[in-house]
Amino acid sequence: MSHFVYLLRCGDNTLYTGYTTDIKRRLGQHQRGKGAKYTRGRCPLSLVGYLQFASRGEALAAEARIKTFSPRKKVEVIVGAREL
């Protein structure tokens, strides 16, 4: 099973960082208002990108670390311009 850390751009131009094992399913949940409380009411949502990990622990550690980054650095890390 793959584990992902993903980055969404919300309709108010803010970013949301999350964890999932199924990006397509999770994005659908967010778009239907069934995802995280933060993304509800902030549609439209667009997927900026994601990172894939072999284990849940690695993904959750990366998610926690990425959440501390500035918005610019989050985008750079997720789209591959910078390493964690």
TIPAZA-839640 format. One record per residue: chain; x, z, y of N, C-alpha, C, CB in turn. Coordinates in Angstrom, 3 decimals. Glycine has a CB too. Example, Ala and Ser with C-alpha at 12.3 -4.5 7.8 and 13.67 -1.06 7.14 Angstrom:
REM residues 2
[atom A [13.190 7.800 -5.690] [12.300 7.800 -4.500] [13.200 7.800 -3.300] [11.308 9.046 -4.473]]
[atom A [12.850 7.080 -2.250] [13.670 7.140 -1.060] [12.900 7.870 0.030] [14.084 5.725 -0.598]]
//
This chain:
REM residues 84
[atom A [0.846 0.000 -1.185] [0.000 0.000 0.000] [0.886 0.000 1.243] [-0.960 1.225 0.001]]
[atom A [0.495 -0.779 2.221] [1.225 -0.812 3.487] [0.580 0.140 4.482] [1.267 -2.245 4.062]]
[atom A [1.383 0.599 5.400] [0.942 1.511 6.452] [1.365 0.899 7.775] [1.542 2.960 6.266]]
[atom A [0.476 0.964 8.767] [0.719 0.279 10.033] [0.543 1.216 11.219] [-0.214 -0.913 10.174]]
[atom A [1.360 0.993 12.233] [1.159 1.576 13.550] [0.811 0.395 14.434] [2.439 2.381 14.077]]
[atom A [-0.295 0.497 15.146] [-0.770 -0.633 15.944] [-0.975 -0.223 17.392] [-2.073 -1.191 15.366]]
[atom A [-1.006 -1.229 18.246] [-1.166 -1.000 19.673] [-2.311 -1.877 20.171] [0.159 -1.301 20.449]]
[atom A [-3.288 -1.258 20.825] [-4.420 -1.973 21.404] [-4.331 -1.927 22.917] [-5.756 -1.377 20.921]]
[atom A [-4.733 -3.023 23.554] [-4.913 -3.024 25.006] [-6.416 -2.927 25.238] [-4.285 -4.325 25.694]]
[atom A [-6.797 -1.931 26.013] [-8.207 -1.690 26.293] [-8.645 -2.487 27.521] [-8.468 -0.184 26.504]]
[atom A [-9.954 -2.594 27.698] [-10.519 -3.327 28.822] [-10.105 -2.786 30.178] [-11.999 -3.319 28.725]]
[atom A [-9.755 -1.510 30.251] [-9.299 -0.918 31.520] [-7.778 -1.013 31.664] [-9.742 0.558 31.614]]
[atom A [-7.149 -1.832 30.813] [-5.707 -2.116 30.825] [-4.844 -0.953 30.351] [-5.284 -2.503 32.207]]
[atom A [-5.437 0.044 29.715] [-4.650 1.118 29.114] [-4.301 0.723 27.687] [-5.423 2.474 29.143]]
[atom A [-3.372 1.464 27.099] [-2.937 1.187 25.735] [-3.343 2.320 24.803] [-1.421 0.976 25.686]]
[atom A [-3.665 1.958 23.572] [-3.988 2.933 22.542] [-3.087 2.679 21.346] [-5.491 2.858 22.139]]
[atom A [-2.447 3.711 20.841] [-1.578 3.614 19.674] [-2.263 4.329 18.515] [-0.162 4.226 19.962]]
[atom A [-2.293 3.678 17.346] [-2.953 4.280 16.207] [-2.278 3.950 14.888] [-4.374 3.846 16.163]]
[atom A [-2.774 4.573 13.835] [-2.269 4.393 12.470] [-3.411 3.911 11.587] [-1.657 5.718 11.909]]
[atom A [-3.108 3.020 10.639] [-4.096 2.573 9.666] [-3.408 1.957 8.452] [-5.063 1.562 10.304]]
[atom A [-4.187 1.771 7.396] [-3.700 1.025 6.240] [-4.337 -0.364 6.204] [-3.999 1.791 4.932]]
[atom A [-5.292 -0.632 7.103] [-5.988 -1.915 7.143] [-6.300 -2.259 8.602] [-7.299 -1.873 6.283]]
[atom A [-5.478 -3.097 9.194] [-5.605 -3.397 10.627] [-6.926 -4.091 10.950] [-4.440 -4.272 11.086]]
[atom A [-7.314 -5.085 10.166] [-8.546 -5.826 10.442] [-9.760 -4.893 10.427] [-8.734 -6.957 9.413]]
[atom A [-9.847 -4.034 9.415] [-10.951 -3.085 9.320] [-10.960 -2.123 10.499] [-10.869 -2.307 8.015]]
[atom A [-9.782 -1.601 10.827] [-9.686 -0.604 11.903] [-10.021 -1.213 13.260] [-8.279 0.005 11.942]]
[atom A [-9.559 -2.436 13.515] [-9.879 -3.097 14.779] [-11.385 -3.305 14.885] [-9.134 -4.450 14.897]]
[atom A [-12.022 -3.695 13.787] [-13.484 -3.838 13.772] [-14.183 -2.529 14.093] [-13.952 -4.349 12.418]]
[atom A [-13.675 -1.438 13.541] [-14.265 -0.122 13.832] [-14.155 0.191 15.320] [-13.571 0.987 13.000]]
[atom A [-12.983 -0.045 15.885] [-12.802 0.203 17.324] [-13.776 -0.649 18.141] [-11.339 -0.098 17.751]]
[atom A [-13.885 -1.920 17.799] [-14.730 -2.826 18.565] [-16.212 -2.485 18.454] [-14.501 -4.242 18.109]]
[atom A [-16.619 -1.861 17.351] [-18.015 -1.437 17.184] [-18.266 -0.037 17.753] [-18.396 -1.465 15.705]]
[atom A [-17.258 0.563 18.363] [-17.425 1.905 18.920] [-17.332 2.997 17.885] [-18.732 2.006 19.616]]
[atom A [-16.830 2.666 16.688] [-16.717 3.630 15.602] [-15.280 4.081 15.376] [-17.272 3.039 14.329]]
[atom A [-14.374 3.687 16.246] [-12.971 4.066 16.111] [-12.703 5.361 16.846] [-12.055 2.958 16.636]]
[atom A [-11.550 5.458 17.426] [-11.154 6.669 18.149] [-12.025 6.887 19.385] [-9.678 6.586 18.557]]
[atom A [-12.226 8.135 19.715] [-13.018 8.486 20.895] [-12.438 7.816 22.148] [-13.063 10.024 21.078]]
[atom A [-11.106 7.718 22.220] [-10.462 7.141 23.403] [-10.892 5.691 23.638] [-8.943 7.212 23.260]]
[atom A [-11.056 4.907 22.581] [-11.354 3.482 22.757] [-12.835 3.203 22.985] [-10.884 2.710 21.554]]
[atom A [-13.694 4.157 22.699] [-15.135 3.954 22.922] [-15.393 3.750 24.407] [-15.963 5.162 22.386]]
[atom A [-16.109 2.690 24.737] [-16.423 2.418 26.133] [-15.295 1.760 26.901] [-16.799 3.679 26.811]]
[atom A [-14.214 1.417 26.231] [-13.092 0.763 26.910] [-12.933 -0.683 26.439] [-11.789 1.544 26.667]]
[atom A [-14.006 -1.274 25.944] [-13.957 -2.664 25.469] [-13.909 -3.609 26.665] [-15.185 -2.989 24.565]]
[atom A [-13.407 -4.813 26.497] [-12.950 -5.398 25.237] [-11.571 -4.867 24.846] [-12.912 -6.925 25.344]]
[atom A [-11.318 -4.886 23.562] [-10.041 -4.434 23.009] [-9.300 -5.627 22.430] [-10.253 -3.340 21.925]]
[atom A [-7.988 -5.639 22.623] [-7.194 -6.704 22.014] [-5.979 -6.081 21.331] [-6.756 -7.760 23.078]]
[atom A [-5.641 -6.640 20.185] [-4.493 -6.164 19.426] [-3.218 -6.713 20.061] [-4.597 -6.585 17.930]]
[atom A [-2.353 -5.817 20.527] [-1.066 -6.222 21.107] [-0.096 -6.559 19.979] [-0.479 -5.095 22.023]]
[atom A [-0.080 -5.732 18.945] [0.797 -5.954 17.806] [0.835 -4.728 16.917] [2.204 -6.313 18.271]]
[atom A [1.673 -4.809 15.889] [1.759 -3.701 14.944] [3.123 -3.688 14.270] [0.643 -3.795 13.891]]
[atom A [3.452 -2.535 13.714] [4.652 -2.358 12.904] [4.195 -1.946 11.513] [5.631 -1.292 13.531]]
[atom A [4.890 -2.423 10.496] [4.530 -2.106 9.111] [5.570 -1.162 8.514] [4.414 -3.401 8.258]]
[atom A [5.089 -0.196 7.726] [5.954 0.792 7.096] [5.614 0.918 5.624] [5.829 2.152 7.793]]
[atom A [6.580 1.353 4.837] [6.401 1.502 3.395] [5.660 2.786 3.028] [7.747 1.476 2.703]]
[atom A [5.759 3.809 3.876] [5.114 5.079 3.543] [4.279 5.606 4.711] [6.167 6.118 3.143]]
[atom A [3.316 6.425 4.358] [2.452 7.059 5.355] [3.272 7.942 6.291] [1.351 7.889 4.668]]
[atom A [4.204 8.699 5.710] [5.027 9.604 6.512] [5.838 8.872 7.565] [5.954 10.388 5.618]]
[atom A [6.446 7.750 7.180] [7.222 6.953 8.141] [6.328 6.438 9.262] [7.915 5.773 7.432]]
[atom A [5.158 5.959 8.885] [4.241 5.406 9.880] [3.747 6.484 10.844] [3.051 4.736 9.190]]
[atom A [3.372 7.635 10.323] [2.874 8.703 11.185] [3.965 9.250 12.099] [2.296 9.827 10.344]]
[atom A [5.194 9.314 11.605] [6.307 9.753 12.450] [6.553 8.743 13.569] [7.591 9.944 11.607]]
[atom A [6.494 7.460 13.232] [6.682 6.411 14.244] [5.553 6.448 15.266] [6.752 5.017 13.581]]
[atom A [4.317 6.642 14.801] [3.176 6.717 15.720] [3.372 7.858 16.719] [1.855 6.913 14.934]]
[atom A [3.752 9.021 16.232] [3.953 10.183 17.110] [5.046 9.897 18.135] [4.316 11.437 16.282]]
[atom A [6.109 9.257 17.691] [7.211 8.958 18.608] [6.795 7.917 19.644] [8.437 8.463 17.827]]
[atom A [6.116 6.865 19.210] [5.690 5.801 20.121] [4.722 6.337 21.171] [5.037 4.653 19.336]]
[atom A [3.882 7.275 20.789] [2.923 7.844 21.743] [3.604 8.547 22.913] [2.008 8.819 21.033]]
[atom A [4.870 8.910 22.770] [5.592 9.564 23.866] [6.220 8.554 24.827] [6.675 10.479 23.306]]
[atom A [6.223 7.280 24.463] [6.868 6.244 25.266] [6.004 5.837 26.466] [7.169 5.020 24.399]]
[atom A [6.662 5.235 27.449] [5.946 4.645 28.578] [5.168 3.433 28.064] [6.934 4.238 29.736]]
[atom A [4.132 3.005 28.784] [3.388 1.829 28.347] [4.287 0.600 28.135] [2.311 1.504 29.363]]
[atom A [5.213 0.383 29.024] [6.107 -0.772 28.897] [6.948 -0.699 27.622] [7.024 -0.867 30.118]]
[atom A [7.501 0.476 27.358] [8.328 0.636 26.168] [7.487 0.519 24.895] [9.054 1.987 26.202]]
[atom A [6.244 1.001 24.917] [5.368 0.849 23.757] [5.225 -0.627 23.401] [3.981 1.476 24.031]]
[atom A [4.932 -1.440 24.394] [4.766 -2.877 24.157] [6.064 -3.485 23.642] [4.318 -3.593 25.446]]
[atom A [7.188 -3.130 24.250] [8.482 -3.682 23.827] [8.788 -3.330 22.372] [9.607 -3.164 24.737]]
[atom A [8.508 -2.104 21.977] [8.781 -1.684 20.601] [7.853 -2.405 19.624] [8.621 -0.158 20.460]]
[atom A [6.588 -2.448 19.943] [5.611 -3.038 19.028] [5.808 -4.542 18.866] [4.204 -2.757 19.518]]
[atom A [6.163 -5.245 19.919] [6.340 -6.697 19.796] [7.751 -7.067 19.386] [5.998 -7.380 21.103]]
[atom A [8.609 -6.071 19.171] [9.918 -6.320 18.596] [11.063 -6.521 19.552] [9.836 -7.467 17.766]]
[atom A [10.846 -6.276 20.824] [11.931 -6.454 21.788] [12.903 -5.285 21.765] [11.367 -6.626 23.189]]
[atom A [12.484 -4.165 21.183] [13.321 -2.961 21.139] [13.158 -2.265 19.820] [12.977 -2.007 22.282]]
[atom A [14.176 -1.580 19.411] [14.092 -0.785 18.191] [13.624 0.615 18.512] [15.440 -0.742 17.473]]
[atom A [13.015 1.244 17.521] [12.602 2.638 17.661] [13.841 3.470 17.774] [11.722 3.107 16.471]]
//
